[in-house]
Amino acid sequence: MEFCPVCMLRQGLAGGVEPGESSTEDTLKPTPVEADQRFDHYELVTGEDGKPVELGRGAMGVTYKALDVDLHCPVTLKVINERYLGDESVRLRFLREARAAARLRHSNVASVLHLGRTGSSYFYAMEFVEGETLENLIKLSGRLEVTLALEIATQVAAGLAALHKQKLVHRDIKPSNIMVNVEEGGAVTAKVVDLGLAKSLDELGTQTAISTPGAFAGTPEFASPEQFAGLPVDTRSDLYSLGVTLWNMLTGHTPFRGTSAELMHQHLHAPLAIGQLNQVPQPVVVLIEVLLEKDPARRFQNPAELLKAMPAITGAIDSRRRITRQSLLKEPSSASRVGTRKPPKRATPKKISIARLPVTGSGVFGREEDIAFLDRAWANKDVKVVTIVAWAGVGKSALVNHWLRRMATDHYRSAELIFGWSFYRQGTGAGISSADEFLDAALIWFGDPDPRLGTAWEKGERLAKLVAHRRTLLVLDGLEPLQNPPGPQEGRLRDPSLQALLRELAAFNRGLCVISTRTPVSDIGDHEGSSAIRRDLERLSSDAGAKLLRALGVKGDEAELQSANDEFGGHCLALTLLGSYLTDAYNGDIRCRSEVSGHLAHDVRQGVRARKVMESYQTWFGEGPELSVLRMLGLFDRPADEKALKALLKPPVIHGLTESLTDLNPTE
């Protein structure tokens, strides 16, 4: 799934329809032939309430039940909004991949029957599959019997094998995209549906039709580590998602849960809680462990390998035998490896803590040289501290997060410990910022026996020794609240503990400390150019800015997009907000930017341009529940969880904030 906050707000306030089993045929009827309910020779079907029967909603659009008026048979119709296909090259790739999917005919994959366009939207018709989603089946059962779960997983694997032969990757395997039909005699049929995010591997390295460059495609609970890392994916990514789905079938829940940021960290780094599978037969546990390997090279390499292993799993269960990973993957024993040497296992970090870093998008544009700069700094043992300097909204945090994701895919390149912290707090004035919380948390995490002992300076020195003792990657994001503002002491740290920490690390550090801030840290000025190096982050170039706008769904010729970038000074955050606003309010038309850019202030040091775009959102929304939700989310410095929002919505009403939200039900 690709995330847009405004779209998520609109969908949440409007109320969503859970994908599931549609009404029976005798309660449905074709709709009148209206412009918005007829797509070529397909008519949407309505229920008793007169509304079209929705089978589900996804990242790209809405799935309906429809009727083929020529053949008089039901079909599944997916209507795709043009915002996902606004670029001509993207449209061509979508058409090519849709045609590849249409060539696919397999008993475990819902067939694509037709591709067409009506007005501003593409649509494609799929085979209508009887039964119910696996998601609904799990909800009804709580957990599935092992035999049934393995049968469904086997049939899904067979469908993935068919996709693999067509050089397609589904990228969104999950229970709501698997239809299950259990017949009276007990026979089970499972079919993979919704090829909307399917990716063709014919052109390696190219962006996919429905994916926005750099955007996350998939569903966080079921996505593979490589999807979160923004790396190219292949069929092994689908096998990982199938492993999560199998875990879901056997336990009633997914192995990892939480916010999107927490899920990203868990899928990339957290070990599996195998203890939750204590009621699952040992051979199935081994199977799940292989499917959920974070390194794709350690999983089954294609669905055919998984299908070959399934009889061994069921046979071991029937005979109550234990199996090993080696026997499951048919790896040769050590005795048979004559003349060969097993490559050494890649070292992985002993501890990782980056949940306190800000959540940013997965895509960066025009930052190749900056990424290379960070790569060189990590490889150079003489460099101890790196400072990324830029004003608000230029993309410091996004750059560092993108680099961290690249590092994660390479096992953090020999780093033993990774610790990240953000000092930025939304709505917090500089006068009340403090390093105390960071210092206490870091000392405990790095193993200090008693963080309470000593002065602030002594604590900073102790933390520096703990950090420098191993090859540690320490990320300090948004340091500016703890620095002096422009003036005689500009950039100097006000907190003695941080002064001691950074001075010590600049002198001796086996790893690297990466700092992002608006002002250079003057406390380590004596080391600048030697062990402490600095990168002043430039604004986006015209070309990079135009690419960013296109990625956000903005349409227009290249010259206008580049002109828009220049009008906004290549300011990454302002361009991101502008692109989202134009896409939401004006269908992505770049010519409508004058409403926002015509009255922008020139000083962007404190993010004025970004605030002007948000003011345009406020005018567009008007006073109402959507604006109130945005204001509530603005109270948090990171994605707010459901419990926090519910606490704000509890009586009594907060005047000026929650009046318009009191009558909404929990679903809304």
N, C-alpha and C positions, 0 to 999 in steps of 0.2 A: 504494500500500500504506500502511496506517496502522500506525504503529509502537508496540508495547508491549514493553518489555524482557523482562518475565516470559514473555509469549507466545512471543517469539522464542527465549528460553532453553528453554522446554518443547518447542517444535517442533524446535529443534536437537538437544536431548538425545534426543528420541524418534526422530529420523531422519525426513527428509522424502522425499517421492516427487517426482521430477522430472516435470513434465508431459510427456507424449509419446504415442507411438502405443500403443494398447492391444493386448492379446493378440488373436489371431485368434478368430473366433467359435467354431470347433470346439473350442477349449480352454477356453471359458467356459461357465458354467452359471448359471441363476438360483439365488439363495441360498434357503434355507428361509425361510418367511414368519415372520420374527421382528419384534418390536416396533421394534427399532432398525435393521432392514434393509428395511423396507417403508414406502414413502411413498405413501399413497393407492393408486393402481393401478400403482405402479412398484415393482419389486423390484431391489435392488442385485445386480449380477452379480459372481460370485467367480471367481478364477483357480484354478490347480491347487493353490495353498497354502491354499485355503479362505477367503482374505481378500477383502473387496470390492476390485474393480479401481478404483484411484484414477487419474484422468486428470490431476490437478493439485491443488495447494493454493494458496490465495490469501489476501488480507487478510480476507475475510469468512467463509470456510469451505472446505469440501472439495468437489471435483468428482469424481463417480463415473460409471462406466458402469452403466446400468440397463436393465431390460427393461419395456416397456409390456405388461402382462399381458393387456390387452384387445386390442391390435392386434398383439401378438407381433412387435414391432420394437424395435431398440435405441434408446436415447435417452441424452443426457448430462444428469445430474442434479446440480444445484448445491445443496448444503445450507448454509443460512445460519444461523449461531448467533444467538440472540435478543439477545445483548449489543449487536449493532449495530442492533437495532430495539426498544430498550427504552422509547422514548418514543412516546406515541400519535400525536403529530403527525408524527414521523419515519416511523412505520408507514404512515400515510396517504399520505405523499409516496412512500414505497417502492412501495406498491400502485399509485399513479397512474403512476409511471414504469415499473413492470413492465408495466402494461397498454399503455403507449405503445410499449414495446419489442415486446410481443406483436403489435401491429398491423403491425409492420415485416415485410415479406416481400421479400427480395432475394436474388439468386443469390450474392452475395458477403458475406452476413451469415447466420450460423447463426440460424435462427428459434427464438423462444421459444414453446413449445407449451402450457405449463401452469404455473400458479402455485398453490401450496397450502401448507398448514400441518399439521405433525404434531407433537404435543406442544409443546415450547418452541421449535421451529425452523421457519422458513419454508424452502421449497424451490421451485425452479423447474426445469422440464424443458426442454431445448433439443434441437434437431435434432442427432443424432449424425453427425459429419462424418468421413468416411473419409480416410485419409492420415496425415500426421504434422505436428507443429508446425514452423513455420518455424525455431524455435530449434534443433530437432534437425537440420533440414536444413543449417543453417549449421554446426553442430558437425561433421556428417559431411563437409561439403564444404570447410570452412575459409573459403571465400568463394564467392559465386555468380557465374556469368557475368552480364555486364551485361544481356544481353537478357532472361534469366530474372528478374533482380532488378527490371528496369523493368516486366515483365509483372505480377509480383506486386504491385509498388507501385501500378500502374494499377488492378488489381482491388480492392485495399484502398481506394484513393481512391473507386472506384465504390461500395463499401460505405459509406464515410463520407458520400458524397453522399446515400445513402438515409437514413442516420441524421440528417443535417442537415435533410432534408425533414420528418422527424418531430420536429424541434426537440430532438434528443438529442445529447449529447456523450459519447463513449466514456470518455475520460480515462485509459485504460490500454492504449493501442495499443503493442504490443511483439511480438517474434517468438513468444513462448509463447502469445500470444492470436490468432495467425494460423495457421489450418490450411491445408496445401498438399497437393494431390493431383495427382501427375504420372502421367498415363495412359501406356499402352504406346506410343501413337502420338506422344507428346511433348506432348499438350495439357495445359495447366496450369489448375487451378482453385484460387483462394485465397479463404478465407472468414474474416471477422472473427468471433471467438467471445468468449464471456464478457462479457455486458453488465452484469455485476454492479456496476460503478462508474459506469454510465451516468447522466448528469445531464440532467434536463429543463430546458429554457429557458422553459417556459411562465410560470414565476413568477420573474422576474429578481430576483436578490439573496437568494432563499431558500436555505436549506441543503438539501443533497441527502439522499436517503433513507439511503444507506449511509455518507455522510460524517458524521463527528463534527464539530460546529462548531469551526472553527479547526484541525482536524487535516489532515495532508497526505494526499491521496488520489492514488495513482498508484504508479509504480515509478521510483525516483530516476534510474537510468541513462537512462530514456526520457522523463522528465517535462519539461514546458515551463517556461520561466522564470516565467510567471504562476502556475503551480501551486505552485512553491516560494515565491513571494511571497505566497501566500494570497489572490490576487485572483480575481474571477469569471472563469471560463473559457468559451470558446465553441469552435466547430469549428476555429478556427485553432490551438488547443492540440493537437488531434488531428493536424493537419498537421505541426506541429513534431515530435511523436512519430513520425510516419511518416518524417520526414526522418532522425531518429536510426536508425530501423529500416533505411532504405535504406543509410545509412552502414555499419551492422552487416552487411548482406548483402554489400556490396562489399569490405569489409576484414576481416571476421571478428571485429571488436570494435567497441565503441561509441566515439564521439568523446571522451567524458569518462569517467574512471574514478577510483575512490577511495572514501573513506568518504562517508556521507550528507552530512556537513557540507561536505566537499570538492566533492562533486557539486553541491550547492546553489550554492556560490560559482562553480564553473565554468560551470554553465548560465546563471547570472545575469550573469557578467562576463567569463569567459575567451574569447578569440578561438578560432576553429576552427583546428586544425592541418591546413590544407589540403594541406600537403606529404605527408600520409599518403595522399592520393588521387592520387598521381602516376601510377598505372597506370589511372586511371579517365578515360574520355573527357571532354573539356572541357565539352560541353553538360550532362553529368550533374553535373559539379562545380558549374556555375552553378545547376542545379536544387536541389542540396543546400544551397547557400548561401542561396537564397531560402527554402527550407523551414525552415532553422535560424536565421533572423533572430531576434534576441532581442526585438525590438519586433514584436508581432503585426501592427501596421499595415503592416509592410514585407514580410509573407509574402503568399502567395495568401490571398484573403479568404474563400474557401470551396472545397470539393473540386471543384466544377464548373470553376473557373478552372484548377485543376491538371490536370484531365482534358483541357481544351482545349489546354493547353500540351504535353501528352505527345507528340502527333504531331510537333510542332516539334523536340522532343528527339530522337526516333528518326530523323527525317528528317535532322537535322544530323549525327548519328552515321553514318548510311549514306553521306552525301555528303562526310563528313569536313570539315564546315564548323564554324567557331566561332560561338557565339551570345553575345549580351549579355543582361544582366539586363533591360534595357529592352525588347528584342524578346520576351523570354520572358513578361514581364508585360503586353505590349502597351501600354507607356506611350507617350504621344505625345511626339514629338521636340520639342526646344526651339524649333525653327522654327515648329512648328504651334501653339504656345501664345500666340496673339495675344491681347493684352489680359489675360493672366493672369500671375501672379508666383508662382514656386515658393516655398513657405514655407521660411524658413531652417532648416537642419538643427540639431536640438537638440544643444547641446554635451554631451559626455560626459566623465567623469573621465579624466584622463591615467593615473593609477595607483590601484590599489585593493589593500589588504591587510587582510583581516578574518578570516583563517583562525585567528588566535590567540584570537578571542573565543569564549566558551563556547557550546556547542550547547544551544539551548532549543527548546521547542515553538513551533509557528507561531501558536497561538491565545492571545489575552489576553482577559480578561473584566473589565468594569468600569473600564477604563483610558482611556476616551475623553477625559476632561479632561487626563490626563497626556500623552497623545499630542498633543493640541492645544497643551499647554504647550511641548513640544519643537518643534512646528511654528513657534510664534510666536518661540521663541528663535532658530531658524535664520534666520527672516525678518528679525529685528531686528539690524541691523548694529552696534548699540551693545552687544549682549550678546556677551561673549567666552568665558565659561566657564559651564557648567551642571553642577550637582551633584545627582544623584539619591540621596537618603539613605533608607535603611530597613535593618532588621535582617535577618538571614539568612532566606532562603526567602520573602520577601514578593513577590519578582518583579521586582527591579531589572534583572537581565540580560535577562529575557524581554521586559520593556518596551522596553529600548533596542534589542534585536534586532528586535522587531516594527516599531519606528519605522524602523530601518535598511532593512528589507525594503520598507516603504512608500516610503522615499526612493529606493531602487533602481529601483522601477517608474517613477519620475519622473526618471530619469537623475541622481539625487542633487541635483537642483535647483541647478545651477550650481557644485557642489563640484568643485574641480580635483583634489584628492588626498583619499583616504580611507584612514585607517590606524587599526587597532584592536588593542588589546593587553589581555590579562587577567593581572592580578598574582596572582590566586587560584590556589593550587596545593593540591590535595587532599592532606591528610596532611602538609602543610608547616607547621611551627611558625613563629610570628611572628618568633622570634628569628633565624631563618636566612633570612628573606626579603630579597631584594636587588633593586635597580632596575638593576643592571649589565647583565643580559641585554637588558632592554628598551632601555636607552640605546644599547648597541652596535648592536642590530638597527635601531632607529629612525634613528640617525645614518647608517648605511649606506644605508637605504632612501630617506631624504630627500636623499642626495647629499653628505654630508660627506666631504671629501677624505681625512681621516685621523682616524677616531673615537678613536684611542688618545691623541691629544694633549690636554693640559690637565688641570686638576683636575676633580673631579666637578661643582663649581659652574659652571666654564667650559663644560663639555660641555652642561650643562642650558641655559645661555644660548645656546650655538650652535644647539642643537636648536630652541629657541623661535624663533629668527630664521628657521630653515629652514621651520618649520611656518607661521609667521605671514606669510611672504613671499607665499604664495598663499592662495586661499580653500580652506582645508583643514578637513576634518571629522576630528577626532582623538577617538577613543573609548578611555577608560582604564577598564577594568572591574575591580571588586574591589580598590580601592586600599587597603582597611583593613589588609592585612598590613604596609604600609609607614608606617602612622600609629601614633602613641602611643595606648595603650589608655586607657580612662576613668581620669581622675586630673587632676593639675594641668596636664599638657601634652596633654590629650585632643585627638585629631584632628590634632596637629602632625605634619608629615612628618619622618621620621627621616633621609631621604636628601637630601643637599644638591643633587644634580642635579635631583630632582623639585621641590624648593623653588624653585630658579631657574627651571625650566621653567614652572611654574604661575604664579608671580608675574609673569614676563615676559608670558605669554599673557593674564593678566587685565588687564594694562596695554595691550597692543597685540596684536591678532589680527584678521586679515582674515576668518578663518573662525570655527569654534566648536570648543571642547573640551568633550566630554561625559564626566563622571566618575560612576561608580556606587560607592558606599561605604556602610559602616554608620555612619560618623561624619563630620560636616561637616569640611571641610578648613580648619583655623584659619589656615593660612598665607596664604590669600587673603581673610581676614575683612575687611580694609580695603576691598575692592572689592565686598563683598556688598551686594546691592540695587541696584547700578549695572551694572558690566560683568560681575559674577559673581552669578548668581542660583541659588537652591536650590529643590528640590522634595522635600518630605518625603512619601514614598510611604505612603499609608494602606493599612490592611488592606482586604480585599475586603468589600463590602457584603453583606448577607444575600442580596439578589437575585443579585448577581454570583457569589457563592459557590455558590448553588444551580445556576446555569447551568453553572459549571465542573464540578460533580459530575455533572450530567446528561450533559455532554459526555464524561465518562469512563465512561459506561455505568451510573451509579448510578440505581436506581429507587426511587420513593417519592413521597408527596405533597409539595407545595411547602413546607408548613409544616415537615415533618420535615427536608427538605433545608436549609432556612434555619436551622433549629435546629442542625443539624450544623455549618454554617458558623460559627455563633455559639460553639458549644462549642470549636471550633478557633481562635477569635479571628480568623476571616477570613484565616488564614495560608495563602498560596497553595501553598507546597511541601507543607505537611502535608495540605492538602485534596487535592492531586494524588496524593500517596502513599496517602491514605485511600481515594480513589475507585478507584484501581487495585487496591488490596488487596481492597476489598469486591467489585469486579467479578470478580477472580480467585478469591477464596475463598468468596464467598457469593452469586454470581450477581447482584451489584449491589444487594443488599437493604440499604437504608439503616438498617433496624431492627437490623442486626447490628453497628452501629458501636460499641456499648457495650463490646465486647471490647477495642477500642483506646482509645476516648476515656475510659473509666472510670478509667484509671490514668495519665492524662497529667499531666505537670508543668505548672506555670503559667508558668514562665520560658521564653520563646521567643527570648530574645536570641541564644542560640547554637544555635538549631535543635533544642531538646529534643523538641518535639512530632514533628518529622519523624523523629528517631531512634527514638521510641517506635513509630511506624508500621513502620519497618524492623525493629524487634525482633519485631513481630507476624509479618512475613514470615518471619523466621528461625524462629519457633516453628512456623509453618504448613509450611514446607519440611522442617524437621528436618534432621539431618546427612545430607548426601548430595551428589551431583554438582551439583545446581542451586545449593545454597547456596555450594558451593566456587567455582562460576563467578561468582556475585555478588560474592564476596569478592575474586576476581581482578580483576573489573572495577573494584572499589573502589580498586584501587591506582593507577588512572589518573585524571587530571583532565579527560579528554575521551574520546570513543569510541576504544577500543583496536582497532588493526588486527589482522589474522589473524597476521601475523608476530610481533607482540609476544606474543600469547597462546601461539603455538607455542613461543616461547623459554621461557616460564614452565613449559610442560608437559614440556620436555626433561628427561631424567634428569640429576642425581639428584632424587628427590622432595623437595618443599618441605614439611616437616612442618607440619601444621596448615592446609595450603592445598590441595595438589594430590594427596593420597593417593587420594581417591575418583575422580580423573580419569585415573589412569594406564592403566586398562584400556579407555578409550573409544577407538573408532576415529576417524579424522579427520572423517568425516561427522557423527558424533555430537558 
